[in-house]
């Protein structure tokens, strides 16, 4: 049984409003949260209809009685309250103040307390100082029928400045196996833990199909560890020089291809090993001894928690390994589909492979142990929370922490664009569409058009792209994306759109790109053109905001094919290599973050144990009403602030929500936004649920 509670004040200085000696309750009728609403009305139609609204402050009126041992004691109590109410105003009026004043309320037998930030408040009148109740000669003194007026924000589940962890997940299913945030039975296992939910700067359908280790003492390969009961070792016992573990994707399967990361869940670290080298299956070489070493070696967060100075697999917990196409040096040999071979022992599976090869060991060590989930590659640019994860009567405020996990020098980022979208609008929607003849979302087909053709490209997530050579000085079709009507409704919405690719061999004309969007028989809609300068790295052309379909259907049951044509404008000599189209949803919640100093997020991630962190924070400081705080930390030190475009972080309540992210880095040399596919990070989310009035047991 909960005791009744009603108080006002800061975290350290509060006044009880249900006190037998002091302020006592007479009457309070709690206000349900109001809104400020904009309406649309036509003189040609009945009624008016809302088009937008924002939450408004509520004004509460508390009728109280004040009792005390003497007149001076009662006066002191009113002074204490009024000074506290003045502190509420000072908090908002003076930037340096950080002690927010808030209400706390809970009825007797109500399960949960609730809190509300005070915007303004006053105790406008005292009792008649010459009246009989105030001037009692014995038995104490009373001020009767005092009125406390409080303007407040919405009620929340936690006190201002604090939040509750939200369980998140990211998964995909490939070849009948579920990867990501799952348990050892492959059941979904969301978590709020730091460093366990990942995102990456591309989208792939595929995931690992094979994990094997080679025992150089027994001259044999292990079975496929993806089918072995967890927990298990993923190197021989003891590990010695010449042993290795390989991770691969079977190239005989549909929608297979390369991969750009690995995630481990290590229960017991490796011992007795002093050297491990990461290699990839290179052109013309089946023997692992001849495979090329990554150069530079991957960002290995299983090695001393990402700082280096140890060996792979020497750190407990969920840790990741990352590489980028530029770490696959052509001077050695490009990444290719091979059959892993050691001596006379060969696996029967051909595919893209990555190997961790033991190069030095004492011979008396122990292997690392994988515990609760399958090994996997991060193949999604998103993360989710479940319908039960965020409750309340309206959207919650949040604090989103993005931690850089990938290679610092190669994939540091200056800009992050984030948008959330209800999964109920379409499970098959993907914010990244590969411009390839494989690994596209359900119902989406990509075709090369005009002079375009599918071609190999080592900077593409799939190793495929749409290429067009010698693009003329006229708008020319390069590729066409068709979303068929069966899936069309899942793609209806508004998006911030980027085209990623590279341009080569142009002379003087700046290459331009645009989208031509059609649906049904409606006229085509064109985006403003945007450029991709000549580089040998993928860059992102910002094509602005688009609506799909290009017209507003009369009802959502009107479903049509959506056709997106990518057009280019050249000078007759330039060649285009386009890898993917990115559509970040912006019609529910969206934000764009740009580094303020010009330094790149993640560039310093090897300087501390946990990498560089960006906090998108609408919880800690209530006075940041419009946008919240976005800060960058190195360790516990604030390194940089970011410029924010968009709205304060809001978490949709009572819905299954997916957040989509796209990362870029500014190149002053080419005055363009580059975007590496190897960019990756982990995410953690806090919430503070909001309520219109009383909470009860919710």
Residue, then its C-alpha position, 0 to 999 in steps of 0.5 A: x500500500x502506497x502512502x499519499x504524497x504531494x510535494x513541490x521543490x527541487x531534488x534537495x529542497x522540498x515542501x510537503x503539501x500534505x502535512x498535518x503541521x504545515x500545508x494541508x490539503x483541502x481541494x485539488x482537481x487535477x487538470x488533464x494535459x491540454x494541447x495547442x491545436x491548429x485547425x483547417x477549415x473550408x467555407x465549402x465543407x462542413x466542420x473543421x479538422x486538426x492539422x497539428x498540435x503541441x502539448x501545452x502547459x496545464x495550470x493546477x489550483x491547490x486549495x490548502x490550509x496552513x497551520x503552525x505553532x505561532x504566527x511567525x512560524x506560519x509566516x516563515x512557512x509561506x516565505x519558504x514556499x514563495x522563495x521556492x516558487x521564485x526559484x522555479x522562475x529563476x531556473x528558466x530565466x537564468x541560464x546558469x541555474x540547474x535546480x529544476x522545481x517540480x511537483x511529485x504526487x501519488x494518491x494513497x493506494x496508487x501504485x506509481x508516483x508521478x512528477x511534473x516540471x514547474x514552469x511558473x507558480x505563485x501563492x498570490x494571497x495570505x489569510x487576513x492577518x487581522x482575522x480570528x483564525x490567524x490571531x488565535x491566542x492559544x493552540x496554534x495559528x491557521x491560514x485557511x483557504x490558501x490557493x497555490x497556482x502552479x503552471x506545469x509540464x506533463x506528468x512523467x514517470x521519473x523525476x526531471x533529469x532522470x530516465x529509464x532504460x529502454x530495451x532495444x533490438x536489431x535483427x535479421x533472418x538469413x538462411x533460416x537463422x535469426x541474427x542479432x539481439x537474440x538468445x541461444x534459441x534465436x528468440x528475440x532478446x531486447x536489451x537496454x545494456x550499453x554496447x549490445x545493440x548495433x547499427x551500420x551504415x548500409x543494409x544487407x539481406x545476408x548474414x553469416x552462414x558458416x563459422x569454423x575453426x581449424x585445429x592445426x594439431x588435429x589437421x581438421x576443421x570443426x563443424x559449422x559452429x552456427x549449428x553447435x549448442x551454446x556456449x562453445x569454444x571457437x578455437x582449439x584447446x589449447x590454441x597454437x600458432x597455425x590455428x584459425x577461425x573463419x567466418x563466411x557467407x556461402x556464395x551459392x545462396x541467393x542474396x549472398x555477398x561480402x560483410x563488414x563486421x563481426x559481433x561476438x558474445x564472449x563468456x571466457x577470454x582467450x589466454x596463452x596467445x600473443x598474436x592474431x592476424x585478421x585476413x580476408x579471402x583474396x583473389x586466386x588463393x584458397x590456402x589461408x596462409x596466402x590470404x591477404x591481411x587487412x591493411x590497416x587491421x580491423x577495429x577490433x573491440x574484442x582486443x583490450x576493449x578496442x584500445x589495442x595492445x593485446x590480442x583478439x578475443x581478450x575482452x569479455x562481453x558483447x564486442x565487435x570487429x569492423x573493417x572498411x573496403x579501403x582496408x582491403x588493399x588492391x596491392x595484395x588482392x581484392x576480396x573474393x569468393x574462395x574455399x578455405x584450405x589449410x594443408x590438405x584440409x579444405x572446407x567444402x563451402x565457397x564464399x566470402x571469408x574472414x579469418x582470425x589466424x593465430x600467429x604466436x602462442x605459448x601452447x598452454x592457453x585456453x580458447x575463447x568461449x562464445x555464450x548466448x547468441x550466434x556470431x553475426x555481422x551487422x547488416x542493418x542501419x537501424x534499431x527497434x523498440x517493442x510496443x510495450x517498451x515505451x508507455x504513457x499517454x503521449x510521446x515520451x522524452x528521451x536520451x539517445x546515446x550513439x557510441x562510435x565503434x568502427x575504424x576511427x581514421x577511415x569511417x569517422x563521421x561529421x553528420x548523422x541523420x536520424x528518423x523514426x518510423x512505426x513498424x506497423x506502417x510496413x515490416x518490409x520498408x528499408x531505409x537503404x536500397x542497394x542499387x544492385x540486381x540482388x539484396x533488395x527489399x521485398x517488392x523492390x526491383x532495381x534495373x539499370x536504364x539508359x546507358x547504365x549497367x550493373x558492374x562490380x564495385x569494391x566500395x558498394x555494400x554488395x560489391x555491385x553498383x549501377x555504372x554508366x560511362x561517358x554520361x552526356x551533357x543532358x539529363x540521362x536515365x541511369x537506374x530505375x527503382x520500382x516498388x510494386x503495388x503489393x508493397x507500395x503502401x509500406x513505402x508511403x511517407x516523407x523522406x530525406x533522400x541521399x544518393x551514394x556513389x562515386x564519380x570518376x574521369x570527368x574534366x570540368x563539369x560538376x556532375x549532377x544527379x536528381x530523382x524522377x518520381x512517378x506513381x500511376x498516371x500522375x505527372x513526374x516530380x523531380x528533386x532538386x539536383x545535387x552533386x557528387x564530386x570526383x573521388x575514389x570514395x563513395x560520397x552522398x548527394x543530398x536530394x532533399x525531402x521527397x514524398x512517396x508516392x509523389x501525390x497524395x492518395x485520396x484514401x490509403x487503399x489506393x495503392x500504386x507502383x512507385x517508380x523512382x528514376x535516377x538521372x545524371x548530368x555529365x560532360x560526355x567523359x565522366x563515369x558514374x558508380x552509384x551504390x545505394x539510395x537512402x531514404x530516412x523517414x521524417x514524417x514521425x520524428x527526425x533530427x540532423x546532427x552536424x559537428x560544430x567544430x569540424x572534428x569528426x565523431x569517432x576520430x578520437x575513438x582509440x583515445x579511450x576505452x569506450x570510443x566517442x559518444x554522442x548524447x542526444x538528450x531531451x531528459x537531463x535538462x528540461x529547459x532545453x525545450x526545443x531541441x534538447x542537448x547534443x554533446x560529444x564525450x571522450x571518456x567523461x569529458x565533453x569534447x564538442x557540441x553539435x548543431x541540431x536541425x529538427x525537433x526535440x527527441x520524442x519517443x512514440x508511445x505504445x507503438x513498435x518503432x524503428x529508428x533509421x540512421x545515415x552517417x557522413x563525413x565532410x571532405x574539405x578537399x572536395x567540398x563533399x559529404x563522403x559516406x563510408x559503408x563501414x561506419x558503425x556504432x552501438x546505441x543506448x536509449x533512456x525514456x521518461x514517459x509522460x502522462x496527462x494526469x494520474x498514473x495508477x499502475x501504468 
